[in-house]
Amino acid sequence: MPEEGVLIHAAGLIKRFGDFVAVDGIDFEVRRGEAFGFLGPNGAGKTSTMRMIGCTSAPTGGRLSVIDMNPVAQASQIKSRIGVVPQIDNLDRELSVRENLEMYARYFDIARPEAAERIDELLEFVQLSEKAASRVEPLSGGMKRRLTIARALVNRPELLLLDEPTTGLDPQARHLVWDRLYRLKQRGVTLVITTHYMDEAEQLCDRLVVMDKAEIVAEGSPRELIAAYCTREVLEVRLSDDNRERLKGSVDGLVERVEWLPDRVLLYAETGDATLAGINDMGIQIETALVRRSSLEDVFLTLTGRTLIE
């Protein structure tokens, strides 16, 4: 049985589609009031996991509990208490912004006066009050995403599932969505987020799991994962093919780990500037160099040997 304060509990959770294993025996818990993330590349099993939590896809094996209920036997009860923001917006584009929310409120049998009050609050919350009468079709991608989030909040859910919430948005729109999600967390809403953006996971998630090839390969807070799997700093260098070969034979003992990417080389060390000075002392000519802090992308490279976005 899940511990008190655990909103989602999975043990040995499996999802198969014929012979294809989308989720392969994963274990995780989501605690009430936290922002929990599934980080990984496309095809890692994130969306399949979210669909099982959201009661739209039954597990093939293992155990899953959502708000102390069985997603197969008690799907309707769970759905009444959660909100879902799908990966692709499925708004009714022929209706107005307000009409989309009104129609959704009817699914939950919310009385019209109460629905009107909630919709006003939600439109203000997602900064769409001025667009209430506008049809959905001409809205920007960021506005449609915020409307989808508002729609998922109509029933005042205690758990909000967000599948790739900012994919395809420009930086300004992404940051506005991040701000709204942060405010929801402050209100006590539990967030479960899938993403393949490292900065998004670092910004939003209290804890996360890294998924790859249908399995969980690491779990912890962003800071814990970076501390466990990476050095403090990374030196990114670009250099000619000849100098790249020279560097290959010269880095032993200079750094803790090296990633040889097609366009650049990542050198992991506690002090990037000292590493750069050591390379310069060898007479190896570098075209560009950048010293930065380690990130979740570096964690993923360490665990899987490839970048998050491919």
C-alpha positions in Angstrom: 0.0 0.0 0.0 1.2 3.5 -0.7 2.5 5.6 2.2 0.4 8.5 3.5 1.0 11.6 1.4 1.7 9.6 -1.7 -0.7 10.5 -4.5 0.6 8.1 -7.2 2.3 4.7 -6.5 3.7 2.4 -9.2 5.4 -0.9 -8.7 6.7 -3.0 -11.5 4.4 -1.1 -13.9 4.4 -2.5 -17.5 2.7 -1.4 -20.7 3.0 -3.5 -23.9 1.5 -3.0 -27.3 1.7 -6.4 -28.8 5.4 -7.4 -28.8 6.5 -3.9 -28.2 7.3 -3.0 -24.5 6.6 0.7 -24.0 7.1 0.7 -20.2 9.2 -2.1 -18.7 8.6 -2.7 -15.0 9.1 0.8 -13.5 8.7 1.9 -9.9 8.0 5.4 -8.7 6.0 7.5 -6.2 4.6 11.0 -6.6 4.0 12.8 -3.3 1.1 15.2 -2.7 2.0 18.8 -3.5 5.2 18.3 -5.4 6.1 18.8 -9.1 7.3 15.4 -10.4 8.9 15.0 -13.8 9.5 12.3 -16.4 12.5 13.3 -18.4 13.7 11.5 -21.5 13.8 11.4 -25.3 10.8 10.7 -27.5 9.9 7.0 -27.3 11.3 6.5 -23.8 7.9 5.6 -22.3 6.9 8.9 -20.8 3.5 9.4 -22.6 2.6 5.7 -22.1 3.1 6.1 -18.4 1.0 9.3 -18.3 -1.8 7.6 -20.1 -1.9 4.9 -17.5 -2.0 7.4 -14.7 -4.7 9.4 -16.5 -6.9 6.3 -16.9 -6.9 6.3 -20.7 -4.7 3.2 -21.1 -4.8 0.1 -18.9 -1.5 -1.3 -17.5 -0.4 -4.6 -18.9 1.3 -5.6 -15.6 2.4 -4.4 -12.2 0.5 -2.2 -9.8 -0.6 1.4 -10.1 -2.6 3.5 -7.5 -3.8 7.0 -8.2 -5.2 9.0 -5.3 -5.6 5.7 -3.5 -7.7 4.2 -6.3 -7.3 1.6 -9.1 -7.1 3.3 -12.5 -8.9 0.4 -14.2 -11.7 -0.3 -11.7 -12.2 3.4 -10.6 -11.4 5.4 -13.7 -14.4 7.7 -13.5 -13.7 8.6 -9.9 -10.1 9.4 -10.6 -10.9 11.4 -13.7 -13.2 13.6 -11.7 -10.3 14.6 -9.4 -7.5 15.1 -12.0 -6.8 17.5 -14.8 -5.0 16.5 -18.1 -3.1 18.7 -20.5 -2.4 16.4 -23.5 0.7 16.7 -25.7 -1.3 18.0 -28.6 -4.0 20.6 -27.9 -7.5 19.2 -28.7 -9.5 22.4 -28.3 -12.7 23.0 -30.2 -11.4 25.6 -32.7 -14.8 26.7 -33.9 -15.9 27.8 -30.4 -14.7 30.8 -28.5 -12.3 30.7 -25.6 -15.0 31.0 -23.0 -17.3 28.5 -24.8 -14.5 25.9 -24.7 -14.3 26.2 -20.9 -18.2 26.3 -20.6 -18.5 23.1 -22.5 -15.9 21.4 -20.4 -17.6 22.5 -17.2 -20.7 20.7 -18.3 -18.8 17.4 -18.4 -18.4 17.8 -14.6 -22.0 18.9 -14.0 -20.8 22.2 -12.6 -23.8 24.6 -12.1 -23.8 27.5 -14.6 -23.4 30.3 -12.0 -20.4 28.5 -10.4 -19.0 27.6 -13.8 -19.1 31.2 -14.9 -17.3 32.3 -11.7 -14.6 29.6 -12.2 -14.1 30.5 -15.8 -13.6 34.2 -15.1 -11.0 33.2 -12.5 -9.2 30.8 -14.9 -9.2 33.3 -17.8 -7.5 35.8 -15.5 -5.1 33.2 -14.2 -3.9 32.2 -17.7 -4.0 35.9 -18.9 -6.7 35.3 -21.5 -9.5 37.5 -20.1 -9.3 39.9 -23.1 -9.6 36.9 -25.5 -12.7 35.4 -23.9 -14.9 36.1 -26.9 -12.3 35.2 -29.5 -12.5 32.0 -31.5 -9.7 29.5 -30.8 -8.4 29.1 -34.4 -6.5 32.5 -34.7 -4.9 32.3 -31.2 -1.2 31.9 -31.0 0.4 28.6 -29.9 1.1 29.9 -26.5 -2.5 31.2 -26.0 -3.9 27.8 -27.0 -1.6 26.1 -24.6 -2.7 28.3 -21.7 -6.3 27.7 -22.6 -5.7 24.0 -22.6 -4.2 24.4 -19.1 -7.2 26.5 -18.0 -9.6 23.8 -19.3 -7.8 21.2 -17.3 -8.4 23.2 -14.2 -12.1 23.7 -14.6 -12.9 20.9 -12.1 -10.3 22.2 -9.6 -8.2 19.0 -9.7 -5.8 18.0 -7.0 -3.5 16.3 -9.6 -2.6 17.9 -12.9 -0.9 15.8 -15.6 1.0 17.7 -18.3 2.4 15.9 -21.3 5.2 18.0 -22.9 3.5 21.2 -21.9 5.7 23.7 -23.8 6.7 21.8 -26.9 6.6 24.1 -29.9 6.3 27.3 -27.9 8.6 30.3 -28.3 10.8 31.2 -25.2 8.5 34.0 -24.0 5.4 31.7 -24.2 7.3 28.9 -22.4 8.3 31.1 -19.5 4.7 32.3 -19.1 3.5 28.7 -18.9 6.2 27.9 -16.4 5.1 30.8 -14.3 1.5 29.6 -14.3 2.5 26.1 -13.4 4.7 27.4 -10.5 1.7 29.3 -9.2 -0.4 26.2 -9.3 2.1 24.3 -7.3 2.1 27.1 -4.7 -1.7 26.6 -4.4 -1.1 22.9 -3.5 -1.8 21.3 -6.9 0.3 18.2 -7.5 2.0 18.4 -11.0 3.2 15.5 -13.0 5.1 16.6 -16.1 6.7 14.9 -19.0 9.4 16.8 -20.9 12.5 16.4 -23.1 13.6 19.9 -22.2 16.4 19.9 -19.6 15.8 23.5 -18.6 12.1 22.9 -18.1 12.8 19.9 -15.8 15.3 22.0 -13.8 12.9 24.9 -13.5 9.7 23.0 -12.6 10.5 19.7 -10.9 11.1 19.0 -7.3 11.9 15.4 -8.2 12.1 13.5 -11.4 13.0 10.2 -13.0 15.1 9.9 -16.1 13.6 7.4 -18.6 15.3 5.7 -21.5 14.2 2.7 -23.5 11.1 2.1 -21.4 13.0 2.0 -18.1 13.8 4.4 -15.3 17.6 4.8 -15.2 17.9 7.5 -12.4 15.7 9.3 -9.8 16.2 12.3 -7.6 15.9 16.1 -7.5 17.7 17.9 -10.4 20.5 19.0 -8.0 20.9 15.5 -6.6 21.1 14.0 -10.1 23.7 16.5 -11.3 25.8 16.0 -8.1 25.6 12.2 -8.4 26.4 11.8 -12.1 28.4 14.9 -13.1 31.4 17.1 -12.2 30.8 20.7 -11.1 31.7 22.2 -14.4 31.8 21.3 -18.1 34.2 22.7 -20.7 32.6 22.7 -24.2 35.1 23.1 -27.1 35.0 23.1 -30.8 38.1 22.4 -32.8 39.3 21.1 -36.2 39.5 17.4 -37.0 43.3 17.3 -36.6 43.2 19.0 -33.2 40.3 16.8 -32.2 42.5 13.7 -32.8 45.4 15.4 -30.8 43.0 16.0 -27.9 41.9 12.4 -27.9 45.4 11.3 -27.1 46.0 14.0 -24.5 43.0 14.1 -22.1 43.8 11.1 -19.9 44.4 12.5 -16.4 43.2 16.0 -17.4 39.5 15.4 -16.9 37.1 12.9 -15.3 35.1 12.2 -18.4 34.8 13.2 -22.1 31.8 13.1 -24.4 32.7 13.2 -28.1 29.7 14.8 -29.8 29.6 15.4 -33.6 29.8 19.2 -33.3 31.7 19.6 -30.1 33.6 17.9 -27.3 32.4 18.1 -23.6 35.1 17.8 -21.0 33.9 17.2 -17.4 36.1 18.6 -14.6 35.7 20.4 -11.3 37.3 23.5 -12.8 36.7 24.2 -16.5 39.1 27.1 -16.7 41.9 24.9 -15.4 41.1 22.3 -18.0 41.1 24.9 -20.7 44.5 26.2 -19.6 45.8 22.7 -19.6 44.7 22.2 -23.2 46.3 25.5 -24.3 49.6 24.4 -22.6 49.6 21.4 -24.9 49.5 23.7 -27.9 46.1 22.3 -29.1 44.3 25.1 -30.9 40.7 25.5 -30.0 38.2 27.4 -32.2 35.6 28.1 -29.5 35.4 27.3 -25.7 32.6 27.6 -23.1 32.8 26.9 -19.4 29.4 26.2 -17.8 27.8 24.4 -14.9 26.7 20.8 -15.4 23.1 20.3 -16.3 20.5 17.5 -16.6 21.6 17.1 -20.2 25.0 16.1 -18.9 23.3 13.6 -16.6 21.5 12.1 -19.5 24.6 11.8 -21.6 26.3 10.1 -18.7 23.5 7.6 -18.3 22.7 6.9 -21.9 25.5 8.2 -24.0 23.3 10.3 -26.2 21.6 13.7 -26.1 18.0 14.2 -25.0 16.8 15.8 -28.2 17.7 13.7 -31.2 
